[in-house]
Amino acid sequence: MIRSIRHKGLKRLYEDDDPRGVISEHADKLRDILARLDASMVPSDMDLIHLTPAVLFCASAFSLLA
């Protein structure tokens, strides 16, 4: 569950599916991560092989995790 997004580019990508404000090469992976975060109820729902701890740290830094 996503509570809030501070980064304007990520917020625009999540709310409007507009990739302006994020690196274009990362947009597809960010969409996947945001979709997974939105569907997650607890942080352990994010236990995926392709999501490294660094990605999860960035997600928590942007207040994406509840």
Buried (B, 14 or more C-beta within 10 A) or exposed (E): EBEEBEBEBBBBBBEEEEBEEBEEEEBEBBBEBBEBBEEBEEEEEBEEEEBEEEBBEBBEEBEBBE
